[in-house]
Amino acid sequence: MGLTINIYYTGKNGNAKKFAEEMQSSGIVDKIKSNSGNLKYEYFYPANDMETVLLIDKWENQSALDAHHKSDLMKQIAGLRNKYKLKMRVEKFTEIE
């Protein structure tokens, strides 16, 4: 059963977009995409909110997501989130089989 996580990163002065750009340019996104169980990891920019970035993160199952949360990559992500002073709002969806 797949899990989809929507994470809204919100900041000021374009920091959410800078965060997403650094996540990509640093190679963190590519490392996450290569993790076992990751199905999608993409950023989107809401047209009506220039200070927010939406991450759509999809995993095969809860175990794959849990392994990701325990990885060293999460420390790197948290460091960047703090660097850019971002707030997060998270939504979690489970696929119906």
Secondary structure as GFF3:
##gff-version 3
##sequence-region A 1 97
A	DSSP	beta_strand	3	10	.	.	.	ID=ss1
A	DSSP	alpha_helix	15	25	.	.	.	ID=ss2
A	DSSP	alpha_helix	28	33	.	.	.	ID=ss3
A	DSSP	beta_strand	38	44	.	.	.	ID=ss4
A	DSSP	beta_strand	52	59	.	.	.	ID=ss5
A	DSSP	alpha_helix	62	69	.	.	.	ID=ss6
A	DSSP	alpha_helix	72	83	.	.	.	ID=ss7
A	DSSP	beta_strand	87	94	.	.	.	ID=ss8
###
